[in-house]
């Protein structure tokens, strides 16, 4: 989970393993969110082929089960890197 004020590049560069999925919370301010989104692709290129880098943006009110499912998918998608999945709040059932 990317904490407010944290540096996504430092988070990725300090990662160990073949896959990193950063969870980017919606509570980040606009500039921090834009920087985190823009950094995923270049950090994936920089980290390849040793580490795959992806991200999940969790909107306010997003179901944690949906966020966990997106993270699990990206962890298991062995040929996927540099991708960002946005999880929004579910629409109410009719």
FIVOSE-432341 format. One record per residue: x, y, z of N, C-alpha, C, CB in turn; residue in one letter. Coordinates in pm, 1 decimal. Glycine has a CB too. Example, Ala and Ser with C-alpha at 12.3 -4.5 7.8 and 13.67 -1.06 7.14 Angstrom:
% residues 2
1319.0,-569.0,780.0,1230.0,-450.0,780.0,1320.0,-330.0,780.0,1130.8,-447.3,904.6,a $
1285.0,-225.0,708.0,1367.0,-106.0,714.0,1290.0,3.0,787.0,1408.4,-59.8,572.5,s $
END
This chain:
% residues 94
85.6,-117.6,0.0,0.0,0.0,0.0,89.4,122.8,0.0,-97.0,0.4,122.6,x $
64.2,210.7,-93.8,139.3,335.2,-101.7,79.2,433.1,-1.7,137.5,393.9,-246.7,x $
158.0,474.9,93.4,111.4,567.4,196.7,122.5,710.8,145.7,192.6,549.5,327.8,x $
34.1,800.1,193.0,46.2,941.4,155.1,185.7,993.7,188.2,-61.1,1026.7,227.0,x $
244.6,1063.5,94.9,378.7,1116.7,113.1,490.3,1020.6,77.8,395.3,1159.5,252.4,x $
454.9,893.3,50.8,556.9,793.5,16.4,600.6,810.5,-129.2,503.1,649.7,40.1,x $
718.2,766.7,-157.3,776.7,774.3,-291.4,759.1,639.4,-360.1,927.9,814.6,-285.2,x $
676.1,634.6,-465.1,650.8,507.7,-531.4,777.5,451.5,-594.4,543.0,524.2,-637.2,x $
865.2,537.2,-644.2,989.6,488.5,-703.5,1074.9,418.0,-598.0,1068.6,604.9,-767.5,x $
1083.6,474.9,-479.5,1160.9,411.3,-372.0,1096.7,279.6,-330.5,1172.5,505.4,-250.3,x $
963.6,275.5,-326.5,892.4,152.1,-293.4,925.6,41.9,-393.4,740.7,176.7,-290.1,x $
920.4,75.1,-521.2,947.2,-24.0,-625.9,1094.2,-64.1,-625.9,907.5,31.2,-764.1,x $
1181.7,32.5,-618.0,1325.0,1.3,-622.8,1370.8,-79.4,-502.0,1405.9,129.5,-631.9,x $
1299.2,-71.8,-392.0,1333.5,-148.5,-272.4,1266.2,-285.0,-266.7,1297.0,-70.2,-150.2,x $
1185.7,-316.2,-366.7,1110.9,-442.4,-367.2,1202.5,-560.4,-395.6,998.3,-437.8,-470.8,x $
1166.7,-672.4,-336.1,1238.4,-796.3,-358.6,1137.8,-897.3,-411.2,1308.7,-847.3,-228.2,x $
1174.9,-969.7,-513.8,1085.3,-1071.5,-568.0,1059.7,-1050.1,-715.3,954.2,-1072.1,-492.8,x $
980.8,-1142.4,-771.4,956.4,-1134.8,-914.9,832.9,-1052.6,-950.2,942.0,-1273.2,-971.0,x $
756.6,-1007.7,-849.4,637.0,-929.6,-877.1,609.4,-831.6,-763.1,516.4,-1022.2,-898.6,x $
572.4,-709.9,-800.6,528.6,-609.5,-704.4,398.4,-550.6,-756.5,637.7,-498.1,-682.7,x $
295.8,-554.0,-674.2,169.7,-488.0,-706.2,149.4,-381.1,-600.2,48.3,-589.9,-711.1,x $
160.7,-255.8,-641.3,139.8,-144.0,-549.4,-9.2,-112.9,-543.8,221.4,-18.2,-593.6,x $
-62.5,-96.6,-424.2,-200.8,-53.7,-407.6,-196.8,95.9,-378.6,-274.3,-133.9,-292.3,x $
-258.2,172.1,-467.9,-257.1,317.5,-458.4,-394.9,362.2,-409.3,-221.0,383.9,-596.6,x $
-403.2,416.8,-288.0,-533.5,456.0,-234.0,-582.4,587.9,-294.2,-525.8,468.0,-81.8,x $
-712.9,601.8,-303.7,-772.9,722.4,-360.7,-748.8,845.1,-273.9,-921.8,702.1,-380.0,x $
-709.2,825.9,-148.1,-692.3,940.5,-57.9,-567.9,1024.3,-88.8,-685.3,891.8,84.8,x $
-486.1,981.8,-184.2,-369.9,1062.8,-220.5,-417.5,1193.8,-283.0,-276.3,985.6,-318.5,x $
-340.2,1299.7,-263.2,-377.5,1424.9,-328.3,-356.9,1411.1,-478.9,-294.7,1544.2,-271.7,x $
-412.0,1502.4,-555.1,-410.3,1494.2,-701.4,-271.6,1479.4,-761.7,-474.7,1615.2,-758.4,x $
-176.1,1556.8,-712.5,-40.2,1550.4,-766.1,24.9,1415.9,-735.8,44.9,1663.8,-708.9,x $
11.4,1369.1,-612.3,70.2,1239.8,-574.5,7.2,1126.2,-654.1,52.7,1214.4,-423.6,x $
-124.2,1134.6,-677.2,-191.9,1031.9,-756.3,-141.1,1032.8,-900.1,-344.3,1053.1,-753.6,x $
-128.7,1150.1,-958.4,-79.9,1160.3,-1096.1,63.2,1107.4,-1107.2,-86.4,1306.4,-1144.7,x $
146.3,1139.7,-1009.7,284.6,1091.1,-1011.5,289.6,939.1,-999.0,365.6,1155.9,-898.1,x $
209.2,882.8,-909.0,208.9,737.1,-890.2,161.2,667.2,-1016.7,119.4,697.7,-770.9,x $
53.6,717.4,-1076.3,1.6,657.1,-1200.5,104.8,663.7,-1312.7,-127.9,727.9,-1244.7,x $
167.3,779.6,-1327.1,263.6,798.6,-1435.6,390.2,716.2,-1415.8,299.7,945.1,-1447.8,x $
422.8,680.9,-1293.7,548.1,610.4,-1265.2,542.9,461.2,-1293.0,585.8,631.5,-1122.9,x $
424.5,400.7,-1294.2,415.0,255.0,-1305.0,482.8,201.1,-1431.0,269.3,212.6,-1303.6,x $
451.1,256.5,-1546.3,510.5,207.8,-1671.6,662.4,219.1,-1674.4,453.1,283.8,-1788.3,x $
717.0,338.7,-1650.4,863.0,351.9,-1650.4,932.7,265.4,-1544.3,900.1,496.4,-1629.0,x $
870.7,251.6,-1426.7,931.0,166.1,-1323.5,926.5,19.0,-1364.4,858.8,185.5,-1188.7,x $
823.5,-20.2,-1436.4,816.1,-157.6,-1486.4,927.5,-184.1,-1586.2,679.4,-184.5,-1551.3,x $
953.3,-87.7,-1673.7,1061.7,-102.2,-1771.5,1195.9,-109.2,-1699.2,1060.9,15.4,-1872.9,x $
1215.8,-21.8,-1601.5,1340.9,-18.2,-1525.6,1364.9,-149.0,-1449.6,1339.5,99.3,-1427.7,x $
1258.3,-208.6,-1397.4,1270.9,-328.4,-1313.6,1276.1,-459.0,-1392.5,1156.5,-334.2,-1217.4,x $
1237.0,-453.6,-1518.5,1233.6,-575.6,-1600.5,1375.0,-623.5,-1630.5,1156.8,-550.9,-1732.2,x $
1396.1,-749.0,-1649.5,1300.8,-858.6,-1642.6,1292.0,-921.9,-1503.8,1337.6,-963.3,-1743.3,x $
1369.4,-872.3,-1409.1,1374.7,-936.5,-1276.5,1243.9,-924.3,-1198.5,1487.1,-876.2,-1194.8,x $
1179.0,-809.3,-1208.2,1057.8,-785.2,-1129.7,949.5,-726.4,-1218.2,1086.8,-691.1,-1010.9,x $
830.2,-782.6,-1207.8,713.0,-725.5,-1275.2,652.0,-621.7,-1182.1,607.6,-836.8,-1313.1,x $
615.5,-506.2,-1234.5,559.2,-397.0,-1154.8,421.9,-360.9,-1209.7,653.2,-272.7,-1155.2,x $
320.8,-368.9,-1124.1,183.9,-333.3,-1159.7,124.1,-257.3,-1042.7,98.4,-459.9,-1194.9,x $
3.6,-202.4,-1063.3,-61.1,-127.5,-955.9,-212.3,-142.7,-961.7,-23.0,20.0,-963.4,x $
-273.6,-125.0,-845.9,-419.0,-121.4,-832.1,-452.2,10.4,-764.3,-474.5,-245.4,-750.0,x $
-540.7,89.3,-827.8,-588.5,213.1,-766.7,-721.7,181.5,-701.1,-602.3,329.6,-872.4,x $
-728.1,203.9,-571.7,-846.4,173.3,-492.4,-923.4,301.8,-464.4,-807.7,102.8,-360.2,x $
-1038.8,319.6,-529.5,-1120.9,439.5,-511.0,-1187.5,438.4,-374.4,-1227.0,450.0,-621.4,x $
-1230.5,555.5,-329.2,-1306.9,563.6,-204.6,-1429.3,474.3,-216.4,-1348.4,710.5,-172.9,x $
-1452.2,391.6,-117.6,-1569.1,304.2,-118.1,-1551.7,176.0,-196.4,-1684.3,377.3,-172.2,x $
-1432.7,152.3,-251.6,-1409.4,27.6,-324.7,-1415.1,-89.4,-227.7,-1272.8,30.8,-398.7,x $
-1472.8,-198.0,-273.2,-1483.7,-318.5,-190.9,-1345.2,-381.6,-177.4,-1585.6,-420.2,-252.7,x $
-1297.8,-402.9,-54.5,-1166.3,-464.5,-35.9,-1152.8,-600.3,-104.4,-1138.2,-479.9,110.9,x $
-1262.0,-672.2,-118.6,-1258.4,-801.3,-188.0,-1221.3,-780.2,-335.1,-1395.7,-874.0,-176.3,x $
-1273.6,-674.1,-396.1,-1240.4,-644.0,-535.4,-1094.5,-602.8,-549.9,-1331.3,-533.5,-589.0,x $
-1045.0,-525.5,-454.3,-903.7,-484.2,-456.3,-814.4,-607.5,-443.3,-873.5,-382.3,-341.5,x $
-846.9,-694.5,-348.4,-768.7,-817.0,-329.3,-770.4,-904.7,-454.1,-822.3,-895.8,-209.9,x $
-885.2,-912.7,-521.0,-895.6,-993.6,-644.0,-808.3,-935.7,-754.5,-1042.4,-1001.6,-691.8,x $
-805.3,-803.9,-766.7,-721.4,-740.5,-868.8,-573.6,-764.6,-839.9,-750.0,-589.3,-876.1,x $
-535.8,-753.2,-712.5,-396.4,-779.5,-673.6,-360.2,-924.4,-704.4,-374.2,-749.3,-522.7,x $
-447.9,-1017.8,-668.9,-422.0,-1160.2,-695.1,-408.1,-1186.1,-844.2,-534.6,-1247.4,-637.0,x $
-494.3,-1123.9,-924.6,-484.4,-1140.8,-1069.9,-349.3,-1092.9,-1120.9,-597.5,-1064.7,-1140.9,x $
-308.8,-972.0,-1080.5,-181.6,-917.9,-1129.2,-62.8,-1000.6,-1080.3,-165.4,-772.6,-1084.4,x $
-70.6,-1053.7,-959.9,36.1,-1140.3,-909.7,48.9,-1266.8,-993.8,10.5,-1177.1,-763.5,x $
-63.5,-1319.0,-1040.6,-61.0,-1445.5,-1114.3,-42.5,-1427.9,-1264.2,-187.6,-1521.1,-1088.9,x $
-58.0,-1307.8,-1315.2,-45.4,-1282.6,-1459.9,102.8,-1268.0,-1494.0,-125.8,-1153.8,-1503.0,x $
168.2,-1378.5,-1517.9,314.8,-1384.3,-1530.3,371.9,-1301.6,-1645.6,357.3,-1526.7,-1547.5,x $
291.7,-1269.9,-1746.1,343.6,-1191.9,-1858.4,295.8,-1046.9,-1855.7,302.8,-1256.5,-1989.4,x $
241.0,-1004.2,-1741.8,185.4,-869.4,-1731.4,274.9,-782.1,-1644.7,42.6,-873.5,-1673.8,x $
312.1,-666.3,-1699.7,389.1,-569.0,-1622.8,356.7,-429.9,-1675.0,542.4,-597.9,-1631.7,x $
366.6,-332.4,-1586.4,340.1,-194.2,-1624.0,192.5,-159.6,-1632.6,404.3,-165.5,-1754.2,x $
106.2,-242.6,-1575.2,-37.8,-220.4,-1585.6,-94.9,-161.4,-1457.4,-108.9,-350.8,-1618.6,x $
-205.4,-89.4,-1473.2,-274.1,-26.9,-1361.6,-422.4,-60.6,-1374.5,-250.1,128.4,-1358.8,x $
-478.5,-117.6,-1269.4,-620.9,-150.7,-1266.5,-687.8,-59.4,-1165.1,-644.4,-301.8,-1231.1,x $
-797.3,4.3,-1206.0,-873.3,91.0,-1116.4,-995.4,16.8,-1064.1,-915.5,221.0,-1188.3,x $
-1013.2,22.1,-932.7,-1128.7,-40.7,-868.5,-1217.1,70.8,-813.6,-1084.7,-140.6,-754.4,x $
-1340.1,76.9,-863.4,-1433.5,180.6,-822.2,-1536.3,122.2,-725.4,-1503.4,243.0,-945.2,x $
-1610.4,210.1,-663.5,-1718.5,168.0,-574.6,-1825.1,97.1,-656.8,-1779.2,289.3,-498.0,x $
-1875.0,-13.3,-603.7,-1980.4,-86.9,-672.8,-2108.5,-5.0,-675.1,-2005.0,-223.1,-605.6,x $
-2180.7,-16.4,-785.8,-2311.5,49.5,-794.6,-2410.2,-26.1,-707.4,-2362.0,56.3,-942.3,x $
-2502.3,43.0,-644.1,-2600.7,-25.8,-561.5,-2687.3,-121.2,-646.7,-2689.9,77.1,-488.5,x $
-2725.5,-230.1,-588.2,-2811.8,-325.3,-657.9,-2950.9,-265.7,-673.6,-2818.6,-460.2,-581.8,x $
-3015.0,-291.5,-788.7,-3150.0,-235.0,-810.6,-3254.4,-301.2,-723.4,-3190.6,-248.9,-956.5,x $
END
